[in-house]
């Protein structure tokens, strides 16, 4: 069945295939059946979706078409938030959100791999956390600081592949600009809430 989000899924796939020289990305791509059925979800908004216009202008040349499509669909997608103001405060909640394009909760059904987008506003720290699922992040905008394990923070550029093995702590913090990142999960509960280990 054709849906309004088919173009977004196709652009997501095309973007990933452009990075398929990376072994981790190639491995994930090998497990994704792109003929996944669509799922009807009601639109659900988050405050941080207003940042998407800015992320389009910040996105790399390769990522900009995907970022622009996402921004265009922002009001029709089912956005989610794993945390509440009780976890990290209202400012975090107002500047944080994700949308699962495919997976066990996404606009397309997939029981093996989940994929979607994360948005963080400026000046936000997503504290150390881990989960069973193996994860790839690919920031579509640059300038955010990321860390993994016991290492310190380091700035990652747009289109750079960030690979987190199962149960490895990781964190990120934005500077003066928002972050838009693509994510992939596999090998664990695809709807699992992360375990927070940082304050």
N, C-alpha and C positions, 0 to 999 in steps of 0.2 A: 504494500500500500504506500502510495506517495504521500509525504507529509511536508509541511512548510519548513521543517528542519533538515530535510535531505541535503540541501545545499551546504548547510553548516557542517553536517557530518562529512560530506565530501571534501570540504575545505580543511577540516581537521585531519582527515586521512592524507590529503595531498601535502599538508605541512609536515606531518610526521615522515612521510616518504622522502621528503627533502632532506631529512636528517638521518636517513637509514644507514649511512656509513658508520654511525655510532653503534657498537655492538649491542649495547643495552636496548637502544631503540629498535634495532633490527630484531632482537629477540622478542620484544613485546609485539611488534608488528606481525611476527609469525604466528602469534596466538589469537589474533583478532579476526573473527569472521565478520566481514563488513556487511553481510546480508542480514543483519540483525533486525528483528521486528520492531516496529515503533510501539510506543506506549503513550496513551493519552494522559497527560498531566495538566492540572489546572495551573495557570500562571501564578507565580508567587514572587513578590518583589523583595528586594533588600535595599537599604539606603545607599550602599556603596555603588550601586549600579550607575549612579550619576557620574562616577569617575571614569566610565568607559570611554567617553569622548576624548578625555585627556590621554588615556592609554593608547588609543588609536594613533594619536599624533606622536607618542613616544615609542611605539612599536617599531621593530626593525622592518626593513623593506620587505623581507621574506614573510614576516608575520602580519604585516599590516592588513592584507585582504581578509585574513581570518579574524583579526581583532575588529575590523569594520563590520563584518557580518554579525559577530557576536553583539556588538553595540546596537546594531539595527534590530535585533531580536530581543533585546533586554527585557522589554515589557511583556513578552509572551512566554518566557522561559520560567521554569520552576526552580527558583533559587533556594538555597539552603544555608543554614548556619548550625554548626555543631555545638557552639558555645553560647552562653548567655551573659548578661551583664554581671551575674553573680560569679562567673568564672574569672573574667578579665576586666570588667568594668564596661560602662556604657559606651565610652569612646571607642573601644575595640569593636564592639558589636556594630556600631554605626559605620565602621570602616573595614568590615570584613564580610565576605560572602563567597559562596561557590555555587556552581551549577554543574550537575552531572549530566553530560550529554548522552553517555551510554553506561550501562552497568545494572546493578540490581534495583536502583532507584531512578535511573535516568530516562530520558526521552526515548531512548532505544534500549531494548532489553538485552543484557549480556550477563551471564552468570560467571564468566571466567575473568574478564578484564573490565575495569571501570575507567572512564576517561572524561575529563571535563576541564573546567577553568576555575582558578582561584583569583580573587581580587582582594588586595590590601591597600588601604589608603595611606597617605603620607604620615610618617612619624609613628608607625605602628610596629610593635614587636610581637611576633607569634612565638611564644616561648618554647623551650625544648620539649619535644614530644616524640613518641614513637608508636609504632603499630606493627602488627604481624605482617600485613601486606607489604610486599616489595613495591617500591614507588619510583617513578621518574617525574621530575619537574623540569619543564623547559620554560624559563621566563621569556615572555614575548616582549617585555620591556626591560631595559637594563638599569643598573644602579642600585639594586637591592643587595643587602648583605645577607649571606647565608653561612651557616656552619653545620658541621656534621661530626658526631662523636665528640672527642675531646679537643678537636681543633678550634681555633679561633674563627671569628667572622672574617669573611672575604667577599669582596664585591664580585658579583657574577653579571656577565653581559647577556644581552638578549640573544636568544637562540642557543645558549650554552646548555648542555645536558647535565642535569644534576640527578645522580642515581643514589637512592637510599635502599640498602639491603633491609631485610626483615629485622624489626626491632632495634634499629640503629637510631639513636637520638639525633634530632636535627631541629633547627630553628631558623627563622629569618626575621630581618628587620628592615623597614623601608626608611629612606631619607626624606628628601623634600618632595618626592614624586610618588605616585601610586605604582603598585605592581599589578600586572596581569600575567598570569602564568598558566600554562597548560599542564595537566597532570594525568598520570596513568597509574593504576593500582592493579596488582595481581597477586595470587598465591596466599591469600588470607581472606578473612571476612571483608567483603567489599563495602559494607556499610558500618564497619566497626568504628566506634569513637576512639580517637587517639588517647594514649596514656600520657598525661602531662607530667613532666619531671622538672620543669623550670617554673620559676615564680612569675 
